[in-house]
Amino acid sequence: RRWGDSVSARRITESIQVICERNCWPDNLSRCHRLLADLDAAHSPQAAQTHYTEALRLARSISENDVLIGALLARGRWAAQREGGASAVMRPISGWP
């Protein structure tokens, strides 16, 4: 991973997102939402939550467990950082079914 060029990362990811939507590729579309959430995490928690929720929705709709596990791990890391570490693990995350 390269750090520090979030503007380029966002632009490229959004371009890939369009291609994934057009071609009905839910696995890669979920990954795009997960990456966009990671990019939003520091500055826009609401946008990050929206992207994580969409990544999970898409991941649950397919049979590729690695996509679901990746989305769950990313959202869990974000929630732990946002909510103060280990105590966040004990509380339910909003948007969880």
C-alpha positions in Angstrom: 0.0 0.0 0.0 1.1 3.5 -0.7 0.2 6.1 1.9 -0.5 9.8 1.4 -2.1 10.0 -2.0 -5.8 9.6 -1.0 -7.0 11.9 -3.7 -5.6 9.7 -6.4 -6.8 6.6 -4.6 -10.3 7.9 -4.4 -10.4 8.9 -8.1 -9.1 5.5 -9.2 -11.4 3.6 -6.9 -14.5 5.6 -8.0 -13.5 4.9 -11.6 -13.3 1.2 -10.8 -16.6 1.4 -9.0 -18.3 2.6 -12.1 -16.9 -0.3 -14.1 -18.0 -2.8 -11.4 -21.5 -1.4 -11.3 -21.8 -1.5 -15.1 -20.6 -5.1 -15.3 -22.5 -6.4 -12.2 -19.4 -7.5 -10.3 -20.6 -7.4 -6.6 -17.4 -8.8 -5.2 -15.2 -6.0 -6.6 -17.9 -3.5 -6.0 -17.9 -4.5 -2.3 -14.1 -4.0 -2.2 -14.5 -0.6 -3.8 -17.0 0.5 -1.1 -14.6 -0.9 1.6 -11.7 1.1 0.2 -13.8 4.3 -0.1 -14.9 3.8 3.5 -11.3 3.4 4.6 -10.5 6.7 2.7 -13.5 8.4 4.4 -12.8 7.0 7.9 -10.6 9.9 9.2 -12.6 12.8 7.9 -16.1 11.7 7.3 -17.4 9.0 9.7 -20.9 9.1 8.3 -19.7 8.5 4.7 -17.4 5.8 6.0 -20.3 4.1 7.8 -22.4 4.3 4.6 -19.7 2.7 2.5 -19.0 0.0 5.0 -22.7 -0.8 5.2 -22.9 -1.1 1.4 -19.7 -3.2 1.3 -21.3 -5.6 3.8 -24.6 -5.7 2.0 -22.9 -6.6 -1.3 -20.6 -9.1 0.4 -23.5 -10.9 2.0 -25.3 -11.2 -1.3 -22.5 -13.4 -2.8 -20.8 -16.6 -1.8 -17.2 -15.4 -1.6 -16.4 -15.5 2.1 -13.1 -13.6 1.6 -15.0 -10.5 0.5 -17.3 -10.7 3.5 -14.4 -11.3 5.9 -12.5 -8.3 4.4 -15.5 -6.0 4.8 -16.1 -7.2 8.4 -12.5 -6.8 9.4 -12.3 -3.3 7.9 -15.4 -2.1 9.6 -14.3 -3.7 12.9 -10.9 -1.9 12.7 -12.6 1.4 12.0 -15.1 1.0 14.8 -12.3 0.0 17.2 -10.2 3.1 16.3 -13.2 5.4 16.4 -14.7 4.1 19.6 -11.6 3.7 21.6 -10.1 0.3 21.1 -11.2 -2.9 22.9 -14.2 -1.4 24.5 -15.7 -0.9 21.0 -15.6 -4.7 20.4 -18.1 -5.2 23.2 -20.7 -2.8 21.9 -22.8 -3.6 18.8 -22.0 -1.5 15.7 -24.9 0.5 14.3 -26.3 -1.0 11.1 -25.6 -4.5 12.2 -28.6 -6.8 11.5 
